[in-house]
Structures are given as structure tokens and as C-alpha cells.
Amino acid sequence: MVEIQRAAGPRVMGPGESDEPSWGGPDAIDRGRDGAPLEATLAALDDALAALDALASRRAGEPHPLADARAPEAPTKRPDPDAADAEPTRSWASTSDPRETTRPLERSIATLRDPARARASLATLAARFGVPEGGFGGQVSLEHGGRPRLSWAMTRLFDEAHERALTANLRAAASIHPDRALLLAVTMREHPSSWTARGLARIDSYAEGGLDHLGGDLDALVGVVPPRVLARWEPAEPALGRERGRTHAIHPARIPAADQLVAYAATLRLREARFESHVREVFGAEAEALLARCAPDARRAWIQATFGRPGRTRYDEARQRFEVSAGPPHRERPSAFGALERIRSEARRTGAEPSLDAILTDPMLARYATFQRARTTALEARLLEDAGLARAAGEEP
């Protein structure tokens, strides 16, 4: 459990706390992180007021600026996804045979929602990802509430309104990071409500969205996220989190609720770039060939590992362990960077060609929760892809 303590110091405020769309009015001025001149700001305010007048006569829940799908109607009350006897309200979701449905998205959700089918698919794929039968324990378990986590996650898609919300959000996010299956797998464990989130009210990206460091990444996102969207993301009050006896800094952002999946996509894009940079630093001239040979499933595992541990802690080759923290409690600090050094070290020791696919096979890495999570996420992304959910949700109108 994480205890949150707000850090002392003034709160960093953005340009207003309005409930206007994150993309501004139709003629709003795109601007970067440094702001705009006074005249441009006043013009943008005039446009924003005009946009608010237009919004007043329209229903709540505008489509995301990066998506062309219509926003869903307000949903009925969602059943408790943790309840063992939770039943969907959508007829296709309880169909005994997914082949009886007519649309690809319906078939995918029906297939994944069935615990027996999902569990059988996971068992078939597990060995390929270095995941033991039944999965790892604790926070990286394949199970949740007595059923596969994938089946549990499907309870969030219990009617057409939620299905349309997923479609719109995923289409928008895929314009930032195209790997829809990985995006769904990561957010399923971090903050699954982001799948169907909507609305213009600002949220704290950590406390209400699961993203610890989005506020610290805002400058790096210039050129990744469209300026009209990024201009509405503002640093939130810094915080201190305490987990497993350690305190760590949290740098969240305040963003519109509907932007959550886009924020995850942007973060994954940054982490993928950081992973590639780490490979080039560790392997030098061999890096490009290693990246070209890296299997898609292994690449997903590396992105998740870099997402979870973006730091640069080292691998101690002499002691064959990761760098140990300086202050109590003294614990190893695994990271994707250290794992790359481990793979280089083993290749030198054995005389074998290094391979980035080792993240799925190295028994030493399997001892650490960071890489257990990486393997589990890659496995679940593969199942989401094989079931067709990621593709169907991103393509259907």
C-alpha cells in the first residue's frame, strides 16, 4: 500500500481550472510549455469562452480531440467487477459461443470474458514468456478475484456506452503509441478505468490515474503530444509516496479525465525511446542489430520494465546482482538499464551472442518483481492481440 504525503512548497497552477475541453476552442492557439504572449493569451481566452458557450448546449462527454469516434452516452451503473457473480448487462458479453456474435469487438470481449477460455490461453502461452504455470504471485498474479485478470477487466466493457468510450480513447492513444495491445495490458494493471474514462474535469494523474511522473515528463512530451492537448496538462503538487518501506518522489500532472489513455500512450513512447537509448549506451556498435532482432514480445517486456523502473541503476558483475540502495532498508534496485548490463555480462562470460530476448528467458531476472511484471504484461498483451480486442477496438467506429 502506498502512503501519499504532499510535499511542502507552493502549488504549481496552470492557466485555470475550467471544465473546458483539453483541446481548447476550434481556433485556439497551439502553444508549447513556455506559454504565449499576452495578446495571444487573450485571443485564446475569447476562443475558449466561445467554446464553452457552444458546449453549454451540447451533451457532456465530447470526443477526444485525437479521435473521430462519437463520445458515448452516459452509462448505466457499472456492476462491481470484483463480485464473483457479476453479470454483464450486454447480451453479447454472456454469449456462450463468441462465434454467435456478429462484430469482431463483440467476439473478442466475449472470448476474453470467459474465465475458462482465458485461463486456457494463458496456460498455453505462459512458458513462451518465462511465466510459471498459474503465473507469479502477489501483484503480478495472472488472477484477480478468482478469475483471470483479463476476464475481470472485461467487466469494464459491459454495455455499448463503455465499448464506444474504449474505442474513442484507444483510437486517440494509438496516434501517440501504436501498440494498442501493450497499452491495454499496461493500463489494465495500472489503472483500468482509464479504458473508458471520459469528461473534462481535471484529475491528478497519480492519485486518480496511476501515473506517478507525468508532471515531470511534460517538457519531454513537446513534439510527442499535440500542442493543443499538451497545453492543458499542468504540473500538479509534488508528493512523497511510501511503498515497501521506501520513500520516493511523485511528480503528477493535472489532466482532463478523458486524456488518461493518451497520457499512458505518451509515457510508453518516452519509455520505449529511453529503452533504445539504454541499448545503444550499453552495447555500442552492436545496438542497432540487437534492436532489429528483438522479438515483439521481448520489446514489450522491455518497455514495461523501463516504464516501471526508468532509472539507471547498475548491474554488479562481480557479485552478480543489481546495485544495492545506500540507505536502509538495503535492497537491490533492479532496472532495465541494469538488466541490459546483465545480458552483456553473460554474453561475455559464455561467449554467446547477446540477445535482448533474454528478458523472457534469463532465470536470474525472473527472481525480481520488475521483470516478472514485464513478462506478465507482455504475455497479457499477446493474449489481447491474439483475441483481436486491441485491433477491433481501435478500428470500429
MOWO-V603670 format. One record per backbone hydrogen bond with DSSP energy under -1.0 kcal/mol. NH is the residue of the N-H (numbers start at 0). CO is the residue of the C=O. If there is no record, write none. Layout:
nh & co
NH & CO
NH & CO
This chain:
nh & co
2 & 241
4 & 239
6 & 237
15 & 13
23 & 20
27 & 24
34 & 31
40 & 36
41 & 37
42 & 38
43 & 39
44 & 40
45 & 41
46 & 42
47 & 43
48 & 44
49 & 45
50 & 46
51 & 47
52 & 48
53 & 49
54 & 50
55 & 51
57 & 54
66 & 63
82 & 79
85 & 82
93 & 90
94 & 91
99 & 96
100 & 97
106 & 102
107 & 103
108 & 104
109 & 105
110 & 106
111 & 107
112 & 108
117 & 113
118 & 114
119 & 115
120 & 116
121 & 117
122 & 118
123 & 119
124 & 120
125 & 121
128 & 125
129 & 126
130 & 125
134 & 131
139 & 136
140 & 137
143 & 146
148 & 141
151 & 147
152 & 148
153 & 149
154 & 151
155 & 152
156 & 153
162 & 158
163 & 159
164 & 160
165 & 161
166 & 162
167 & 163
168 & 164
169 & 165
170 & 166
171 & 167
172 & 168
173 & 169
175 & 172
176 & 172
179 & 177
182 & 178
183 & 179
184 & 180
185 & 181
186 & 182
187 & 183
189 & 185
190 & 186
193 & 190
194 & 191
202 & 254
204 & 252
207 & 203
209 & 205
210 & 204
214 & 250
215 & 250
220 & 216
221 & 218
223 & 220
224 & 220
228 & 225
229 & 225
230 & 226
231 & 228
232 & 229
233 & 253
235 & 251
238 & 249
239 & 4
240 & 247
241 & 2
242 & 245
245 & 242
247 & 240
249 & 238
250 & 211
253 & 233
254 & 202
256 & 200
257 & 198
258 & 255
259 & 256
262 & 258
263 & 259
264 & 260
265 & 261
266 & 262
267 & 263
268 & 264
269 & 265
270 & 266
271 & 267
272 & 268
273 & 269
274 & 270
275 & 271
276 & 272
277 & 273
278 & 274
279 & 275
280 & 276
281 & 277
282 & 278
283 & 279
285 & 282
286 & 283
289 & 285
290 & 286
291 & 287
292 & 288
298 & 294
299 & 295
300 & 296
301 & 297
302 & 298
303 & 299
304 & 300
305 & 301
306 & 302
307 & 303
308 & 304
315 & 320
316 & 314
319 & 315
320 & 315
322 & 313
324 & 330
332 & 322
338 & 334
339 & 335
340 & 336
341 & 337
342 & 338
343 & 339
344 & 340
345 & 341
346 & 342
347 & 343
348 & 344
349 & 345
350 & 346
357 & 354
358 & 355
359 & 356
360 & 357
361 & 357
365 & 361
366 & 363
367 & 364
371 & 367
372 & 368
373 & 369
374 & 370
375 & 371
376 & 372
377 & 373
378 & 374
379 & 375
380 & 376
381 & 377
382 & 378
383 & 379
384 & 380
385 & 381
386 & 382
387 & 384
388 & 383
391 & 387
392 & 388
393 & 389
395 & 391
